[in-house]
Amino acid sequence: MKRFLTVVGLLAASAPSFSANLEPVTTVEDGRNQMHLYIDSNSIKKDHVNRFLVTAWVITDFGSEDEGVSSIKTLWTYDCEKHSARWSRVVKYSGPNATGKETPGKENSDMAFKPIVPGSIGNTVSLHVCR
């Protein structure tokens, strides 16, 4: 029994953490609610082939629930050299900060990169992931 508990303890200590590490990016007000954007800093990955491509999950917390959705998590790819971005997947959540019940979002069929507008929220996020 002692050996079993030791093995379980070692496995738990060595298991990778898959929890999000939310880094605040910005807050936007629309007159009724505050929308908070975060980057999951654990999800930031540089491409091994093209060093200018970076992927990251961006969490948008809407501040209130609308039709069962309080927050979304979007997988973005940024081209830091060409200052462009594309999203590939969105997941919806019933709770704040990508918590609660997960519901299917949508996949993006248009994988073309789009220019990032200077001064936009997308620009603010790209500054965080492209550093």
Contacts in CASP RR format, 6 or more apart in sequence:
PFRMAT RR
TARGET T0000
AUTHOR 0000-0000-0000
METHOD contacts of the structure
MODEL  1
MKRFLTVVGLLAASAPSFSANLEPVTTVEDGRNQMHLYIDSNSIKKDHVN
RFLVTAWVITDFGSEDEGVSSIKTLWTYDCEKHSARWSRVVKYSGPNATG
KETPGKENSDMAFKPIVPGSIGNTVSLHVCR
17 42 0 8 1.000
18 42 0 8 1.000
19 42 0 8 1.000
20 40 0 8 1.000
20 42 0 8 1.000
20 43 0 8 1.000
20 57 0 8 1.000
20 59 0 8 1.000
20 97 0 8 1.000
20 98 0 8 1.000
21 40 0 8 1.000
21 41 0 8 1.000
21 42 0 8 1.000
22 38 0 8 1.000
22 39 0 8 1.000
22 40 0 8 1.000
22 41 0 8 1.000
22 59 0 8 1.000
22 97 0 8 1.000
23 38 0 8 1.000
23 39 0 8 1.000
23 40 0 8 1.000
23 41 0 8 1.000
23 128 0 8 1.000
24 36 0 8 1.000
24 37 0 8 1.000
24 38 0 8 1.000
25 37 0 8 1.000
25 38 0 8 1.000
25 39 0 8 1.000
25 58 0 8 1.000
25 121 0 8 1.000
25 124 0 8 1.000
25 125 0 8 1.000
25 128 0 8 1.000
26 36 0 8 1.000
26 37 0 8 1.000
26 121 0 8 1.000
26 124 0 8 1.000
27 34 0 8 1.000
27 35 0 8 1.000
27 36 0 8 1.000
27 37 0 8 1.000
28 34 0 8 1.000
28 35 0 8 1.000
28 37 0 8 1.000
28 121 0 8 1.000
29 35 0 8 1.000
33 62 0 8 1.000
33 63 0 8 1.000
33 64 0 8 1.000
34 63 0 8 1.000
35 60 0 8 1.000
35 61 0 8 1.000
35 62 0 8 1.000
35 63 0 8 1.000
36 60 0 8 1.000
36 61 0 8 1.000
36 63 0 8 1.000
37 58 0 8 1.000
37 59 0 8 1.000
37 60 0 8 1.000
37 61 0 8 1.000
37 121 0 8 1.000
37 124 0 8 1.000
37 125 0 8 1.000
38 58 0 8 1.000
38 59 0 8 1.000
38 61 0 8 1.000
38 97 0 8 1.000
39 56 0 8 1.000
39 57 0 8 1.000
39 58 0 8 1.000
39 59 0 8 1.000
39 125 0 8 1.000
39 128 0 8 1.000
39 129 0 8 1.000
40 56 0 8 1.000
40 57 0 8 1.000
40 58 0 8 1.000
40 59 0 8 1.000
40 73 0 8 1.000
40 98 0 8 1.000
43 55 0 8 1.000
43 56 0 8 1.000
43 57 0 8 1.000
44 54 0 8 1.000
44 55 0 8 1.000
44 56 0 8 1.000
44 129 0 8 1.000
45 54 0 8 1.000
45 55 0 8 1.000
45 56 0 8 1.000
46 53 0 8 1.000
46 54 0 8 1.000
47 53 0 8 1.000
47 54 0 8 1.000
47 55 0 8 1.000
52 79 0 8 1.000
52 80 0 8 1.000
52 81 0 8 1.000
52 82 0 8 1.000
53 77 0 8 1.000
53 78 0 8 1.000
53 79 0 8 1.000
53 80 0 8 1.000
54 77 0 8 1.000
54 78 0 8 1.000
54 80 0 8 1.000
54 129 0 8 1.000
54 130 0 8 1.000
55 75 0 8 1.000
55 76 0 8 1.000
55 77 0 8 1.000
55 78 0 8 1.000
56 75 0 8 1.000
56 76 0 8 1.000
56 78 0 8 1.000
56 125 0 8 1.000
56 129 0 8 1.000
57 73 0 8 1.000
57 74 0 8 1.000
57 75 0 8 1.000
57 76 0 8 1.000
58 73 0 8 1.000
58 74 0 8 1.000
58 75 0 8 1.000
58 76 0 8 1.000
58 125 0 8 1.000
59 71 0 8 1.000
59 72 0 8 1.000
59 73 0 8 1.000
59 97 0 8 1.000
59 98 0 8 1.000
60 71 0 8 1.000
60 72 0 8 1.000
60 73 0 8 1.000
60 74 0 8 1.000
61 70 0 8 1.000
61 71 0 8 1.000
61 96 0 8 1.000
61 97 0 8 1.000
62 69 0 8 1.000
62 70 0 8 1.000
62 71 0 8 1.000
62 72 0 8 1.000
63 70 0 8 1.000
63 71 0 8 1.000
63 96 0 8 1.000
64 70 0 8 1.000
65 94 0 8 1.000
65 95 0 8 1.000
68 94 0 8 1.000
69 92 0 8 1.000
69 93 0 8 1.000
69 94 0 8 1.000
69 103 0 8 1.000
70 93 0 8 1.000
70 94 0 8 1.000
70 95 0 8 1.000
70 96 0 8 1.000
71 92 0 8 1.000
71 93 0 8 1.000
71 95 0 8 1.000
71 96 0 8 1.000
71 97 0 8 1.000
71 98 0 8 1.000
71 99 0 8 1.000
72 90 0 8 1.000
72 91 0 8 1.000
72 92 0 8 1.000
72 93 0 8 1.000
72 98 0 8 1.000
72 105 0 8 1.000
73 90 0 8 1.000
73 91 0 8 1.000
73 93 0 8 1.000
73 98 0 8 1.000
74 87 0 8 1.000
74 89 0 8 1.000
74 90 0 8 1.000
74 91 0 8 1.000
75 87 0 8 1.000
75 88 0 8 1.000
75 89 0 8 1.000
75 90 0 8 1.000
76 85 0 8 1.000
76 86 0 8 1.000
76 87 0 8 1.000
76 88 0 8 1.000
76 125 0 8 1.000
76 129 0 8 1.000
77 85 0 8 1.000
77 86 0 8 1.000
77 87 0 8 1.000
77 88 0 8 1.000
77 113 0 8 1.000
78 84 0 8 1.000
78 85 0 8 1.000
78 116 0 8 1.000
78 125 0 8 1.000
78 126 0 8 1.000
78 129 0 8 1.000
78 130 0 8 1.000
79 85 0 8 1.000
79 113 0 8 1.000
80 126 0 8 1.000
80 129 0 8 1.000
80 130 0 8 1.000
82 113 0 8 1.000
83 115 0 8 1.000
83 116 0 8 1.000
83 126 0 8 1.000
84 113 0 8 1.000
84 114 0 8 1.000
84 115 0 8 1.000
84 116 0 8 1.000
85 113 0 8 1.000
85 114 0 8 1.000
85 116 0 8 1.000
85 122 0 8 1.000
85 126 0 8 1.000
86 108 0 8 1.000
86 110 0 8 1.000
86 111 0 8 1.000
86 112 0 8 1.000
86 113 0 8 1.000
86 114 0 8 1.000
87 108 0 8 1.000
88 107 0 8 1.000
88 108 0 8 1.000
88 111 0 8 1.000
89 105 0 8 1.000
89 106 0 8 1.000
89 107 0 8 1.000
89 108 0 8 1.000
90 105 0 8 1.000
90 106 0 8 1.000
91 98 0 8 1.000
91 102 0 8 1.000
91 103 0 8 1.000
91 104 0 8 1.000
91 105 0 8 1.000
92 102 0 8 1.000
92 103 0 8 1.000
92 104 0 8 1.000
92 105 0 8 1.000
93 99 0 8 1.000
93 100 0 8 1.000
93 101 0 8 1.000
93 102 0 8 1.000
93 103 0 8 1.000
94 100 0 8 1.000
94 101 0 8 1.000
94 103 0 8 1.000
95 101 0 8 1.000
116 122 0 8 1.000
116 123 0 8 1.000
116 126 0 8 1.000
117 123 0 8 1.000
END
